[in-house]
């Protein structure tokens, strides 16, 4: 349970009462490698916190899966557009290894916001982090060379390189496996 409480480290102003209310409403689940936490075509009803392990988000396009993000221990993950809009998701979220997640449902979270407004502020900060990540990823993909994208991944998210397959990394970096192999061979 101590590791779950670590999710609040980035929100130091949360009261113990709010933390307790939140943690008493989360469900701990273990997923095996390849298991789907959320599936395209369904409404995403949970916000997840990676207690141990990792996950990736991807969608299917022309019979290929396209990786859009990686989530590591200590980070939150959900299909944000579906979670907020309550519309079916276009993405899948899968465990990249045997992983333990704490999850809370959308409805439970809204109820907690009513009782603890400070949790709503923490959620807003999660949304802000998500938005910043998306904007950086857009800039990353549009304005950086393939080599620079890989070097940035090595510098800022080295655990992804250890946990993800070459194909998943290539897909995330928007390059072919061959291009990624050439870049890795030159570094």
N, C-alpha and C positions, 0 to 999 in steps of 0.2 A: 504494500500500500504506500510505502514511503516514496517509491518511484513515481507513483501516480500523483502524489502531492507535488512532485517536482515540476509538474505542468504549470504550477502557479508561480514558479520562480520569475517568469517574465511579467508577472502582475503583482508587484510587491504591496500594492495598496489594498488588496482584497482582505476582508476580515476573515477571521477563523470560522465564523458562523457561515459565511458564504462558501468558503472552501469545503466545509463539512457538508453543507447542503448539496453542493455539486457532486462531491465524491460519493455521497450516499445514494446518488441517482445514476451513477455510471455502472455499466455492465462490463466485466472483464471477459474477453473472448480470445481464444488462441486459434490462429489460422495456419494451415500448412502452406508451403510454397505452392503458388499457383491458385490457391483458393481466392474466390472473389468476395470482397467486402461489399462492393456495390456493383450493379450491373446495368449496362446501357439499356434504355427502354423502360426502366423502372424509376419511380421517384426516389431520390436519395433521402432517406429519413433519419440519418445519423451523422453526427460529428464524431470523428475518431481521434484518439491521441495514441501515438505509437509508444507503448511502454517498453517493448523490446522488439527489435527486428526492423523491417523496412517494407515499404509498399511502393508501387508505381501506379500511375494513372495513365490510361491509354484509351484510344478509340479505334474503331475499325474503319478503314477506308480502302475500297477496292481490294478486299480480301487480305489486307495487310494491317497489322496493328501498329499504330503510331503512338509512341510514348510521349506524353506531354509533361509529366513531372515525376519526381522521385520524392518520397517522404521517408525520413530517417527517424531513429529513436529520438524522442523528445519533441516531436513536431506534430501538428494537427493536420488531418487530411479529411476531405469530403469532396463530393462533386458539388462544388459551391453553387453553380448556377441552378442546379436542380434542388439543392437543399434550401436555397432562398426562395426560388420561384414556385416550388412545389410542382414542377413540370418534370416529365421523364428526362432522365440523364442521357447524354450522348456519350458518356465515358464509362469505363470500367475501372475499378480499383482492385488491384490484386496484391496479395502478400508475395514478396520476393524471396522469402525464406520463412521458416517457422517463426511466427511473430505473435506477440500478445498486444492487444489493443484495448483501450478503455473507450467505450462508446456511450454516447448519450443521445436520446431521441430528440427530434425537432420539437415535438410537443412538450416534452419534459423541460427542455431548455427554455422555451417561451414561458412556461410556468415559473421557472426559477427566476427569470428576469423580473416577473411581477413581484416576487418576494425579496429579491436582492438586486437592486438596480446596478450595483457595482459589477455584477456578473455581465450585465449588458455592456458595460464599458469594456470589460475584458474581451468580450466577443467582438466588439467594434475593433479593438486592437488586432485581433486575429484576422479580421477582414482586411484591415489596412495592410498587414504583413502579406496576405494573399495577393492583394492588388499590386503591391510593390514588386512581389515576385513575378507576377504576370507581365508587368511593364518591363522589368529587367530582361525577362525571357524574350519579349518581343524585340527589344533593342539588340539583345544578344544575337538573335537569329537574323535580323535584318542588316546589321551594320558591321558584324565581325566576320573575319575569315574563318574557315573551317578549323584551321590550326589554332587560332585565338579562342574559338569556342571550346575546343578541347583543353587548352591550357587553363582557361578560366575554370572549367569543371574540375581539373586536377587541383587547382589552387583553392577554390572555395567549397567544393563538395567532394573531396577525395574518397570518402566512404562509398559514394555512388559507384565509383570505378571498381572498388573491391566487391561490391554486392551485385551489380547489374551485369547482364550478359553483354557481349560486344554488340550484338544486334540491337538490344534495347538502348545502349548508349548511342550508337550510330543514329537510330531513329530519333532519339531525343535531341541530338545535335543537328538533325536535318542533313544527314550525309549518308553515303553508302558505306557498307562495311569495308569495302576496298579502300575508300578514301580514309576512313578511320585507321585502318591497318597501316597505310602509307605514313600517316601523320605519326602514329605511335612508333613506327620504325625509325623515324628521323629524330625522335626526342631522346 
